[in-house]
Amino acid sequence: MVKPNEPNKFQKNFHESLNSPAFSQESFKGILALSDQLRLYTEQNRSIFDQAIKASALSSSVIENMRRFSLPENSQILANLSKLNALEKIKQSPTFDQVNAANLSISKLLKAVDSSNISKLMQQGTLQSAAWQKQFKAIDTIPGSLHRYDLVLQSHLADISKFSALSQISLSHLPLEGFLGNALRIETSIQGVLQNTFIDLGKSYSKLFASLSHNPASLISLPPIVSLYSAVEFLNGVRLAEAVTIQSDELEFELQFEEETHQLEKDVQQETESVLEELLGKLNVELIRLLHGARQSLESTNPDKARQAATSLRELFTHVLHTLSPDDQVKNWSNSPEHYDKGKLTRRARLLYICRSLNHGPCSDFIEKDINAVLEFLKLFQRGTHEITSPYTELQLKMMLRRMESTLRFLLEIWMESNIL
């Protein structure tokens, strides 16, 4: 049996890694490109932002997106790039490079959807999601902004860029190879599985945004929740990996970015908690009880609360997945041998069925890799304290719950949007 990682060995190797050569500016090329594009975007469109905020006919969601990005403080994440030097301490990982590539793709998308290209883009995007059509109609109601659809798309990409940039910043101080999960002192065999699923998630994230940048019209063929929440999901995945790898007192964080991250996470989490309950209620009101049970378990003083909460969340996920992909409907949809294992439908087959209306391979692949990663991390907490050397911290439990709630919402939102298309 493989022994758990030894604490002393971890401490030595971890702190040695902090003294590794610093990142070059090239390492943060993705964030640099995003910063330049977003500053230009804000400067060029500040007057139209003011009109949009005042236009009562515009849908509240569009107004809120524009308001958030038009405020100067929201550009601090990317504008004060000199502060990044404090984070350039750990060697790059493949996942870090993948996110850097994703951020470069997002910056290309920002260029592709500017006012000079928007007409051509709209002509190419013949298959527009219902959600995008609603927002485009809303922008036409703003005086003096007829057909300024670039504002809607750039505002959307601005939100995506904040989550993606924060993922890259967090990864810059997160050692992955040989360290992932060390805060729980897990066995190296389990650590290897976690690392592989996390690397796969990073690759699929990069490929998703590369595909969108190569064909910008595909951005509006997919519901907005798909591209936006892919960035949210990846950030949540990074933060959970961080929580189970680094103890809070083992690394001196860059306080400015930590404050930005926590506020952004808090806003998204509050919205997710509300939206998730609403979506679960539409599917089956009984599922809300499972969610409440998981939350209540984590608030208890039961020493086995982590395993109980994780078990409830896994049960909730299984119910949601099977409800969204009924056996008979999936079997009618596909009889391909690769979608079956010993006569039973695979999880991949069910996910592909749920995403079938999206008709976008990289998107379906990201969702599959996202689900694989979150369930592998959930297993850490299902094992219970008898298999984990270090006790779970409140931060780790909170991140686990946040990650699962976010993933459930993502899956339900895709299902809802696919049924509207």
Secondary structure as GFF3:
##gff-version 3
##sequence-region A 1 421
A	DSSP	alpha_helix	7	17	.	.	.	ID=ss1
A	DSSP	three_ten_helix	25	28	.	.	.	ID=ss2
A	DSSP	alpha_helix	29	54	.	.	.	ID=ss3
A	DSSP	alpha_helix	60	70	.	.	.	ID=ss4
A	DSSP	three_ten_helix	72	75	.	.	.	ID=ss5
A	DSSP	alpha_helix	76	79	.	.	.	ID=ss6
A	DSSP	three_ten_helix	81	87	.	.	.	ID=ss7
A	DSSP	alpha_helix	94	112	.	.	.	ID=ss8
A	DSSP	alpha_helix	118	124	.	.	.	ID=ss9
A	DSSP	alpha_helix	130	139	.	.	.	ID=ss10
A	DSSP	alpha_helix	149	171	.	.	.	ID=ss11
A	DSSP	three_ten_helix	182	184	.	.	.	ID=ss12
A	DSSP	alpha_helix	188	214	.	.	.	ID=ss13
A	DSSP	alpha_helix	217	221	.	.	.	ID=ss14
A	DSSP	alpha_helix	224	243	.	.	.	ID=ss15
A	DSSP	alpha_helix	255	283	.	.	.	ID=ss16
A	DSSP	alpha_helix	286	299	.	.	.	ID=ss17
A	DSSP	alpha_helix	305	324	.	.	.	ID=ss18
A	DSSP	alpha_helix	327	333	.	.	.	ID=ss19
A	DSSP	three_ten_helix	337	339	.	.	.	ID=ss20
A	DSSP	beta_strand	340	341	.	.	.	ID=ss21
A	DSSP	beta_strand	344	345	.	.	.	ID=ss22
A	DSSP	alpha_helix	347	354	.	.	.	ID=ss23
A	DSSP	alpha_helix	361	382	.	.	.	ID=ss24
A	DSSP	three_ten_helix	385	387	.	.	.	ID=ss25
A	DSSP	alpha_helix	394	420	.	.	.	ID=ss26
###
